[in-house]
Amino acid sequence: MKKVLQAMAGLAVAGLLCAAPAANAVTFTITGGSFNPGSGYGIDNNELDVRFSTAGYWSSPKTFDLTAANQQTSLFDFGRISLRENFISLSETNNLAVQATFNFTNPFSSSTPLTVQTSGVMAYIGFVDGCIFGFCPVDYTVAWNPTTVDFGVGGKFRIDMTSLSFNETESLTQTARLTLLALPSAVVPPAAVPEPTTVALLGLGLLGFAASRRKSAKA
């Protein structure tokens, strides 16, 4: 009888543990990324020689789990931007906007491309020659607009990309991060799974029945 009581108690505890709500993690999966630079970039005399690449940065998907509002991912590498120009002329300062596209699978029901736009791109006229006597003039800058995205029922997250500043001919890594702003309110329970509260009540009922049988036997 003692072993039966122990088994019934274990079943009841397991049922109660199942009944406790679990934290709902939101999984973000990004399978790829790409740059779409404006028409002002190139290697001709009237174009700015800046090169954009994501080669090698998306050989495998990037996956993150966030569980609470305002939780962020760590910074992750999106691609690389390289300033190759030696002298920036006035004609090379136009049409320099850039788009960055993220290819998401989660948390959406199908593959979803999301685009982030630059908030400001500036190229400054003059030689691109780095620092002189400790003075490092800025030659080219890229800044991005944060992009807010809705998903599910009430879910919301934001994509942020770091601003970059160049003061010589160099290559810099473009990084980004995700911030979960709001958890989705709708959670669909798995099909054909017994309700945890039912399991808990069944375990407690069997435990009580076994206890009453034990008292009757002693009487």
URWO-V47607 format. One record per backbone hydrogen bond with DSSP energy under -1.0 kcal/mol. NH is the residue of the N-H (numbers start at 1). CO is the residue of the C=O. Records with the same first field share a line. If there is no record, write none. Layout:
BEGIN
NH->CO + CO
END
This chain:
BEGIN
5->1
6->2
7->3
8->4
9->5
10->6
11->7
12->8
13->9
14->10
15->11
16->12
17->13
18->14
19->15
20->16
26->66
28->64
29->106
30->62
31->103
34->101
36->99
38->97
40->95
41->38
42->48
47->44
48->40
50->48
51->82
53->80
57->54
62->30
64->28
66->26
70->180
71->68
73->178
76->176
78->174
79->174
80->53
81->172
82->51
83->170
84->49
88->126
92->89
93->90
99->36
100->116
101->34
102->114
103->32
104->112
105->29
112->104
114->102
116->100
118->98
119->143
120->143
122->141
124->139
126->88
128->86
132->135
135->132
139->166
140->166
141->122
142->164
143->120
145->117
147->159
149->157
151->155
155->151
156->182
157->149
158->179
159->147
160->177
162->175
164->142
166->140
172->81
174->79
176->76
177->160
179->158
180->71
181->156
182->156
185->153
199->195
200->196
201->197
202->198
203->199
204->200
205->201
206->202
207->203
208->204
209->205
210->206
211->207
212->208
213->209
214->210
215->211
216->212
217->213
218->214
219->215
END
